[in-house]
Every structure is written in structure tokens, then in C-alpha cells.
Amino acid sequence: MYLIGELSKQTGVKIPTIRYYEEMGLIEKPHRTSGNQRQYEREGLERLSFIKHARDLGLSIEDIRELVDLSSSPEKSCKQAHEIAHHHLQFIKAKISKLRKLEKELKRIALLDDEGHVGKCKIIASLADHRLCKGEH
């Protein structure tokens, strides 16, 4: 049995977030002690670790909910899990592409030469007027 503080320490998930996941139904509501403290079973720890890892990978709460539902039916096909992972991978690739464009533009404006005072600062001017950018980002 794990108290909520122990669960938090072992998983790295903050206590309010654990309560939030309970309210959303992502983890089962735990048993309560006579002092009204939450007591989690090993399954609660494992489920919370699963959720934490999925969140660290950037999966949405809705995707995690679907994966949690799938994991409770081990006889089901894994196809849906693969579809979720593939869709998220495409999302991450698009995000990386956009971040590369942002990096390129930020490098460009960071290296702009100006007169050294804010009134003539090309960085501030570039941020104020998107037309001064060299490409879409």
C-alpha cells in the first residue's frame, strides 16, 4: 500500500496531479484509511507510472485515456495503440520541423547588426514587424 506522498515520490507526479487523474478516472480512486488518507495498491503505482511516461512523451490526456482503456482489455488488438503512437509521432515530426524554422529565424535576427540602442534595435523591430522575417515560421 502506498500513501499519496509515497506515490508522488516514486513516480515524480505531483499530488494535485494525482488527485486530478483520479477525478478524470485515469487512475482508480484509492481506499481510504480510518484517518481518510488515500492508500494506493501496486496497480495504482503502475498506472500512474504509465501515465507519467506517456505524458513525458507528450501524449494527450485523451490519447492516454484510450491507451488506459486498451490496457484493461489485454485480448484486444494492439492496432489502436499503434495508430495513437503513429499519429503522435507525425505530430512531433511537424513540431520539430516548425522548431527548426523558428531556430533558423531566431539565429538570423540574433546576429543582426544594429547601432546598439533599443531605438534602433533590429531584433525588436523584427519582432514588431513579421514582414521583416526571412521566411515563414
N, C-alpha and C positions, 0 to 999 in steps of 0.2 A: 504494500500500500504506500502511496505517495501523497503527501500534502501538497497543496498548490505551490508553495515556495520551493519544495524539492523538485517538483515537475518543471518549474521555471528554470531552476539552476541547471538541471540535466539537459534541457532542450535549448536553452537560450531564448525562450519565448517569455515575454513579459506577462506578469499576472493579469493585467487588464485585457491583454490579447487572448489569454487562455479563456477568460470569462466570456469574451466576445465570441470565440469559436464555439463555446458551449451554447450560447444563446442562438447562434446560427445553426446549431445542430451538426457541426462538423466533428465534434467530439461529444461523447455521451456525458450527460450530467452525472457527476460522481455521487457516491454515497456520502452521507454527512455523518460526522461524529456526534456524540451527545453534546459537544460544545459547538456544533454547527460548522465545523471545519470540513472542507472538501477532502475526500480521500479517493484517490485515483488508483485503479488497477493497472497492471502492467500493460494491458491493451490501450489504456488511455495515454500512457507514455509513448507507446509505439505509434499510435495515431497522431499524436502531437508532433513527434519527430518526423513523420511522413509529411505532415502539413508544412512544417518549418522548412524541410528540404525543398518541397515544391514551391514555396514562397521564395526561397533563396534563388531558385531557378527562374523566378519571375512569373510563374503561372498565376492566373487569376483565381479568385475565390470560386468563381463558377466552374472553372476547369477542375479545381481541386475537389469541389463537391461531386462532380461527375466521376472523378477517379476514386474518391472515397466510396461512392455508391458501387462502382465496379468492383472494388476490392472486397466488398462484402458478399460478392457472388463469384467465388473462385472458378465455378464451372463455365462462366460466360466467356465469350470470345474476347481476345485481347485487342481486337481490331479498333475499337473505340479509343482505347488508351493510346494506340499508335497514332490515330488521327489527331488526338489532342496534342500529342508531342510534336507531330509534324507541323500542325498549324502554328504552334507556339514557336517552333524553330524558324518558320518563314517570317513570323512577326519579328523575331530577334534579328534575323538577317537584314530585314528592312530597316530596323532601328540602327544597326551597325552602319549600314550604308549612309543613313542620314547623319549619324555622328561623325563619319569620315568627312562628309561635306562641311559640317559645322567646324570641324578641326581645321580643315584647309582654309576656310574663310577667316577663322579666328587667328590663325597663324599669319595670314596676309595682313589683316588690319593691325595686328600687334607689332608688325615690322614697319608700318608706315612711318615715314619721316615727317616730323612737324616742327613747329617753332618752339616747342617746349612749354607752352602755357595753354590752359584749358580753353581760352577763347579761340585758339587755332588748332585744337587737338583733333587730329583726323580720326582717332578711334571714336571719340564722342560723336563727331559728325557722321561717321559710318553707321553708328548705332541709331542715330536720329533719323537717317535717311536711307532706307533699304535700297534705294536705287544706286547707291554708291558701292554696293556689293558686286563682286565679280561673277557670281552665279547663284543659282537657286540652292537654298539650303534649308 
